[in-house]
């Protein structure tokens, strides 16, 4: 996902970045917030 689009979702608090325990090769992921799930009508 391009940073510009991700930035819009972050600014509107629709997604959050999950930082796992940092080990070599551990991925950083993005997940929807409760507000984001309501916006998508998934909750």
C-alpha positions as CSV (number, residue, x, y, z in Angstrom):
1,X,0.0,0.0,0.0
2,X,1.4,3.4,-0.9
3,X,2.5,5.5,2.1
4,X,0.1,8.3,1.0
5,X,-3.0,6.1,1.3
6,X,-1.8,4.6,4.5
7,X,-1.2,8.0,5.9
8,X,-4.8,9.0,5.3
9,X,-6.1,5.9,7.1
10,X,-3.8,6.6,10.0
11,X,-4.8,10.2,10.2
12,X,-8.5,9.3,10.4
13,X,-7.7,6.6,13.0
14,X,-9.1,3.8,10.8
15,X,-5.9,1.7,11.1
16,X,-3.1,1.2,13.5
17,X,0.4,-0.2,13.1
18,X,1.2,-3.3,15.1
19,X,4.8,-3.6,16.2
20,X,5.7,-7.1,17.2
21,X,8.6,-8.0,19.4
22,X,11.5,-6.9,17.2
23,X,13.5,-9.9,16.1
24,X,15.3,-10.3,12.8
25,X,12.8,-10.8,10.1
26,X,9.7,-10.0,12.2
27,X,7.1,-8.2,10.0
28,X,5.3,-5.0,11.0
29,X,1.6,-5.2,10.2
30,X,-1.3,-2.8,9.9
31,X,-4.7,-3.6,11.4
32,X,-8.1,-1.9,11.5
33,X,-9.2,-0.1,14.6
34,X,-12.7,-0.5,16.0
35,X,-13.6,2.8,14.3
36,X,-12.2,1.4,11.0
37,X,-14.3,-1.8,11.3
38,X,-17.4,0.3,11.9
39,X,-16.6,2.5,8.9
40,X,-16.4,-0.6,6.8
41,X,-19.6,-1.9,8.4
42,X,-17.8,-5.1,9.6
43,X,-18.9,-4.5,13.2
